Amino acid sequence: MAFSPSLAFAYPWLGLLWPLPALVYWLAPPYRSHRPAVRVPFFTALRRLSGAAPSEGASVSPRGLWRSLALFICWTLALLALTRPQWTLPPVHHEKPARDLLLLVDLSGSMDTQDFTNAAGEKVTRLAAVKQVLDDFLARRQGDRVGVVVFGDAAFTLIPFTADLKLARQMLGEMQVGMAGPKTAFGDAIGLGVNLFAASKAPAKTMIALTDGNDTASSVPPAEAAKIAKDRRVVIHAVAVGDPAAAGEEKLDEESLKEVAATTGGGYYRALDRDELAGIYRRLDAIEARKIETVSFQPRLELYWAPLAALALLSMAAQALRLVRRPRLRTAEAAR
């Protein structure tokens, strides 16, 4: 349906004051300007000869038609400006992100293992493959706010929530293995992510956690952190890239990751190569489809300045005309 711009008034009820000057003119007594009389020594003789009884009085200056009309138009323009006329423009629809997406990226020493291949078929580290896949994933997240938490011996906020996906992709490309320590503090990373979501007003809150080892350095177990995330309505998807058959620090604790995902209503995924990892993020892209909240507002163009400008011009023109006519009237009276 086509929208037609229209004229509206913010305070139309002020139009009820329009006849107020007429009511004042009819009901209020006229303004009287008192003038001192000329004192003459023969006033008593004049009163006796004329037979008139003197009394105190006042002279009422008559107002001409054009002057009355100018005042009435000025009142109308002033009242029109007070009603705030507005020109209603077509509605504007603004889309804003309705989701905050937080990536938890494991930077422990085992992420330096070269058991993945890149798009060219070359052997690369797990982190290199992860960065390539995450870059493609973020390129399709237009409309979401994205944040990144990295974890090793401890968890750190690499990127607070931002809608600048170009900056987020650049910062992800600069991640290095071991920059957060050699161990794996997965539970602490979830806790830090929950704290970051505390200030979020987005209706949907999602974490995507990527790790290749078991938790060995957290002060809060991942299962306990997941329960807190569930209470805050945060969904966690767990993506595992480690080898379940490995031992020690590099051993993948699949049961813990599955429990974290199940507790929060997310999914658990395991990738043994780059193609599987890319497929996982394609599925996540479909599951966590971009959510947009549409906000509409009606722009209005204020027009109160137009009657005010007309009022100023009219009052100045009327005053100028009065000043021009005054010497002429005095000349005419002197000629009489």
Order of alpha helices (4+ residues) and beta strands (2+ residues): beta-alpha-alpha-alpha-beta-beta-beta-beta-beta-alpha-beta-beta-alpha-alpha-beta-alpha-beta-alpha-beta-alpha-beta-beta-alpha
